Amino acid sequence: MTTDGAVMVTGSAGFIGSALVSHLREIGRPVVGIDRDAKPAADSLRLDLKTITAADLPRPCPPTIVHLAALSKEPGFPWRDYFANNAEATRRLCQAAGEAGVDNIVFTSSMMAFASGPWRRSESDFGDADTAYGASKLQAEEILRTWQAEKPGRRLRIVRPGVVFGPGDTGNMRRLIRGLSKGRFAYIGRDDTVKSCIYLKDMVRLLTLLTEDDGPHVTYHAVYPQPTTIHDHVDAINAAWGWDRHPRTVPYRLALAAATPFAVVDPTGARFGLHPRRIQKLQFDTNISSERLADIGFTAQYSLREAFADWRRDCGGGLPQ
């Protein structure tokens, strides 16, 4: 495989990874995918980053890595697993990549590098993660900055996306759509909770751009330029699916009290849909700015309403499965 323009994508079978791999191949970029759970396909490797070494990487090795692989569902896993899969795996990947001659890494971190709350965070703000997921991503950022500083000429781009949604999504946005369809969604405490987000197809365009840009920054936030609230999301979904849903508002303390027993019997939230952490997510703002994207000439192709309309078309007019 020629290494001209070649990219290695970790987490290549995941929600964002599979879309990115498809896009890169469509525009003629050679791609090697890495995923620990996927069945090996063309130009893909089944590897666990927690044990990866330089010997596991192809020769010649693509000079660019887009590092997407992570435990991202939260709640969903024991605390330690986030650090093993997000931070320690990144350290091992950096060591292997350095030995294999990789000099360019694009890393997807998370807006959860910041604690949720009534603040709008910029790329230059200090990280104060208050979850295992966010803290492990913040730790991975520092590991990558150390990798970059170890050798002149190495290039790093860190992307902190908000909620990424779109075709293939199995997360909160999909649950919101399906909940609205059945009249089972309620606002928790208020309807103006800010949830910064970006559409999958725009996220893929940004990651592709960052593999080659020569912009002035290392860290970028990937969200719409204006804050979007849960009410905005509901309105956009109503418009896309032709509904007229008006969710009720449930007091936050009441909802949290109802969810608390589930954390006792199901600490990771894997068995039941109700969990205190999910209630908190619907109450507390996650609000990050994306002003630096203008410095590299990036603008979202889809507005919030256009994104949900496009997603519905991708579903053939039905609901996300």
Secondary structure, DSSP 8 states (H G I E B T S, - for coil): ---TT-EEEETTTSHHHHHHHHHHHHTT--EEEEESSS---TTEEE--GGG--GGGS-SS--SEEEE------SSSS-HHHHIIIIIIHHHHHHHHHHHHT--EEEEE--GGGS--SS-EE-TTS-----SHHHHHHHHHHHHHHHHHHTSTT-EEEEEEE-EEESTT--SHHHHHHHHHHTT---EES-S--BB-EEEHHHHHHHHHHHTT---S-SEEEES-SS--BHHHHHHHHHHHHT------EE-HHHHHHHHHHHHHH-TTSSS-S--HHHHHHHHS-BEE--GGGGGGT---SS-HHHHHHHHHHHTTTS---
